[in-house]
């Protein structure tokens, strides 16, 4: 295999949507609004458009169960799955961070975090780095992390949670260096790489969105399963990119930031295909005892 082909294969593998993202997206968009539990057979059928085999799905569910993200329950000899408290928190975090969070105005201040964790406690250092990335911090050096947002309360809880209070110091500062804020941001975050992924998303889904919009305006008949698959795919692919977006203020991002356009396409696409997609999901879950009980209660 040539170097170019290996590189393409590597990029494809790296950018393939993670099964956990797909399953959490499915629960957030369709299962939780319908009672929160789904029969494994229905789950497998709903995930068919992604080319996932039943064995791959069951393996993913097993792994998520070990991570305490999902739980199973036997009803009439059938296995039903639902999110645990932890799984629900992960799902809600993904939704709020990627679909609901807006770029806030910047107060022109930087929040700095410096740490010095002993080598024998490197696991704490790794955990701290992981948590800081999740909060949207960027790294200027191995032990200096920055953010344009005030996370004072969240950081206090974090330090107590992972027990690093004696190893960290935080500061609030104004940048007086020779470079502009955008250049500083580009050093701390992979802005270029993120923008490339957003532009790939726009290039892929913008023309598809226009075609579906025209078909719906012409009142063409569109297969319900097709609408579900497209709506689900655009949501999952957008979330997979946006989870790595620190959601910086627009002042720190390139002009005409691609993330704004990508999000708008995702939200409009979801709205456009929602009616038909929901009909398809209801048809799959119609025989679910849990779904019937949920409908009767409401």
HUVENMO-V97528 format. One record per pair of residues at least 4 apart in sequence whose ideal C-beta (glycine too) atoms are under 7 Angstrom apart, sorted by sequence separation. I is the first residue (numbers start at 1). J is the second residue. D is the distance in whole Angstrom. If there is no record, write none. Layout:
# HUVENMO-V97528
I_J_D ; I_J_D
This chain:
# HUVENMO-V97528
1_5_5 ; 2_6_7 ; 3_7_6 ; 4_8_6 ; 5_9_6 ; 6_10_6 ; 7_11_6 ; 8_12_6 ; 9_13_6 ; 10_14_6 ; 11_15_6 ; 12_16_7 ; 17_21_6 ; 19_23_6 ; 20_24_6 ; 21_25_6 ; 22_26_6 ; 23_27_7 ; 24_28_6 ; 25_29_6 ; 26_30_6 ; 27_31_4 ; 28_32_6 ; 30_34_7 ; 32_36_5 ; 38_42_5 ; 39_43_7 ; 40_44_6 ; 41_45_7 ; 42_46_6 ; 43_47_6 ; 52_56_5 ; 54_58_6 ; 55_59_6 ; 56_60_6 ; 57_61_6 ; 58_62_6 ; 59_63_7 ; 60_64_6 ; 61_65_6 ; 62_66_7 ; 63_67_6 ; 83_87_4 ; 84_88_7 ; 85_89_6 ; 86_90_7 ; 87_91_6 ; 88_92_6 ; 89_93_6 ; 90_94_7 ; 91_95_7 ; 92_96_6 ; 93_97_6 ; 94_98_6 ; 95_99_5 ; 96_100_5 ; 97_101_5 ; 117_121_5 ; 121_125_7 ; 122_126_6 ; 123_127_6 ; 124_128_6 ; 125_129_6 ; 126_130_6 ; 127_131_6 ; 128_132_6 ; 129_133_6 ; 130_134_7 ; 131_135_7 ; 133_137_7 ; 140_144_5 ; 147_151_6 ; 151_155_5 ; 152_156_7 ; 153_157_7 ; 154_158_6 ; 155_159_6 ; 156_160_7 ; 157_161_6 ; 158_162_6 ; 164_168_6 ; 179_183_4 ; 181_185_6 ; 182_186_6 ; 183_187_7 ; 184_188_7 ; 185_189_6 ; 190_194_6 ; 191_195_6 ; 192_196_7 ; 193_197_7 ; 194_198_6 ; 195_199_6 ; 196_200_6 ; 197_201_7 ; 198_202_6 ; 199_203_6 ; 200_204_6 ; 201_205_6 ; 202_206_5 ; 205_209_6 ; 206_210_7 ; 207_211_6 ; 208_212_6 ; 209_213_6 ; 210_214_6 ; 211_215_6 ; 212_216_6 ; 213_217_6 ; 214_218_6 ; 222_226_6 ; 224_228_6 ; 225_229_6 ; 226_230_6 ; 227_231_6 ; 228_232_6 ; 229_233_6 ; 230_234_6 ; 231_235_6 ; 232_236_6 ; 233_237_6 ; 234_238_6 ; 235_239_6 ; 236_240_6 ; 237_241_7 ; 238_242_6 ; 239_243_6 ; 248_252_5 ; 253_257_4 ; 258_262_6 ; 259_263_6 ; 260_264_7 ; 261_265_6 ; 262_266_6 ; 263_267_6 ; 264_268_6 ; 265_269_6 ; 266_270_6 ; 267_271_6 ; 268_272_6 ; 269_273_6 ; 270_274_6 ; 273_277_5 ; 274_278_6 ; 275_279_7 ; 276_280_7 ; 277_281_7 ; 278_282_6 ; 279_283_6 ; 280_284_7 ; 281_285_6 ; 282_286_6 ; 288_292_7 ; 289_293_6 ; 290_294_6 ; 291_295_6 ; 292_296_6 ; 293_297_6 ; 294_298_7 ; 1_6_5 ; 17_22_6 ; 26_31_6 ; 27_32_5 ; 31_36_6 ; 38_43_5 ; 47_52_5 ; 52_57_5 ; 64_69_4 ; 65_70_5 ; 74_79_6 ; 75_80_5 ; 83_88_5 ; 95_100_6 ; 96_101_6 ; 117_122_7 ; 132_137_4 ; 159_164_5 ; 160_165_7 ; 179_184_6 ; 186_191_5 ; 215_220_4 ; 222_227_6 ; 248_253_6 ; 64_70_4 ; 65_71_7 ; 139_145_5 ; 140_146_6 ; 159_165_5 ; 175_181_7 ; 185_191_6 ; 186_192_7 ; 285_291_5 ; 31_38_5 ; 65_72_7 ; 72_79_5 ; 73_80_5 ; 117_124_5 ; 138_145_7 ; 177_184_7 ; 215_222_6 ; 250_257_6 ; 72_80_7 ; 83_91_6 ; 117_125_4 ; 137_145_4 ; 138_146_6 ; 61_70_6 ; 72_81_5 ; 137_146_7 ; 159_168_6 ; 175_184_6 ; 44_54_5 ; 47_57_6 ; 137_147_5 ; 70_81_6 ; 71_82_6 ; 136_147_6 ; 44_57_5 ; 70_83_6 ; 71_84_5 ; 115_128_6 ; 132_145_5 ; 136_149_7 ; 43_57_7 ; 69_83_7 ; 70_84_6 ; 245_259_6 ; 69_84_6 ; 155_170_6 ; 68_84_5 ; 135_151_6 ; 69_86_6 ; 70_87_5 ; 68_86_5 ; 69_87_4 ; 212_230_7 ; 113_132_7 ; 135_154_7 ; 26_46_6 ; 61_81_6 ; 69_90_6 ; 113_137_7 ; 238_262_6 ; 22_47_7 ; 116_143_7 ; 131_158_6 ; 22_50_6 ; 115_143_5 ; 238_266_4 ; 114_143_6 ; 205_234_6 ; 114_144_6 ; 131_162_7 ; 235_266_7 ; 112_144_7 ; 113_145_5 ; 234_266_6 ; 19_52_7 ; 112_146_6 ; 128_162_6 ; 111_146_7 ; 127_162_5 ; 234_269_5 ; 235_270_6 ; 110_146_5 ; 111_147_5 ; 128_164_6 ; 201_237_6 ; 23_60_6 ; 201_238_6 ; 43_81_6 ; 110_148_6 ; 111_149_7 ; 124_162_6 ; 231_269_7 ; 39_78_5 ; 40_79_5 ; 111_150_6 ; 124_163_7 ; 231_270_6 ; 20_60_7 ; 111_151_7 ; 124_164_5 ; 201_241_6 ; 19_60_4 ; 23_64_7 ; 39_80_5 ; 40_81_6 ; 38_80_6 ; 106_148_5 ; 146_188_6 ; 231_273_4 ; 37_80_5 ; 38_81_6 ; 198_241_6 ; 230_273_6 ; 231_274_7 ; 20_64_6 ; 37_81_7 ; 197_241_5 ; 37_82_5 ; 36_82_5 ; 227_273_5 ; 231_277_4 ; 117_164_7 ; 140_187_6 ; 140_188_5 ; 115_164_7 ; 139_188_6 ; 227_276_4 ; 228_277_4 ; 117_167_5 ; 138_188_3 ; 194_244_6 ; 227_277_5 ; 116_167_6 ; 138_189_4 ; 194_245_6 ; 115_167_5 ; 224_276_5 ; 228_280_4 ; 115_168_5 ; 227_280_7 ; 228_281_6 ; 114_168_7 ; 222_276_6 ; 113_168_6 ; 114_169_5 ; 224_279_5 ; 225_280_5 ; 27_83_5 ; 202_258_6 ; 209_265_6 ; 216_272_7 ; 224_280_4 ; 113_170_5 ; 189_246_6 ; 112_170_7 ; 111_170_7 ; 112_171_4 ; 195_254_6 ; 199_258_5 ; 202_261_6 ; 206_265_6 ; 209_268_7 ; 213_272_6 ; 224_283_7 ; 198_258_4 ; 202_262_5 ; 205_265_5 ; 209_269_5 ; 212_272_6 ; 111_172_6 ; 112_173_6 ; 198_259_5 ; 201_262_5 ; 212_273_7 ; 191_253_7 ; 28_91_5 ; 109_172_6 ; 110_173_5 ; 185_248_6 ; 195_258_5 ; 202_265_6 ; 27_91_6 ; 109_173_7 ; 198_262_4 ; 205_269_7 ; 109_174_6 ; 110_175_6 ; 24_90_6 ; 108_174_7 ; 24_91_5 ; 28_95_5 ; 185_252_4 ; 24_94_6 ; 181_251_6 ; 182_252_6 ; 181_252_5 ; 148_248_6 ; 148_249_6 ; 148_252_6 ; 138_246_6 ; 136_246_4 ; 136_247_6 ; 98_238_7 ; 98_239_5 ; 106_249_4 ; 98_242_4 ; 103_247_6 ; 105_249_6 ; 94_239_6 ; 98_243_6 ; 104_249_6 ; 106_251_5 ; 97_243_7 ; 101_247_5 ; 103_249_6 ; 106_252_7 ; 103_250_5 ; 94_243_6 ; 49_229_4 ; 29_235_6 ; 25_232_7 ; 25_235_6 ; 80_290_6 ; 25_236_5 ; 76_289_7 ; 22_236_5 ; 25_239_6 ; 75_289_6 ; 21_236_6 ; 75_290_7 ; 21_239_6 ; 17_236_5 ; 21_240_5 ; 17_237_6 ; 18_240_7 ; 17_240_5 ; 46_281_7 ; 46_284_6 ; 45_284_6 ; 42_284_5 ; 42_285_6 ; 42_288_6 ; 38_285_7 ; 39_288_5 ; 38_288_7 ; 30_281_5 ; 34_285_6 ; 37_290_4 ; 35_290_5 ; 35_291_6 ; 34_291_6 ; 35_294_3 ; 34_294_6
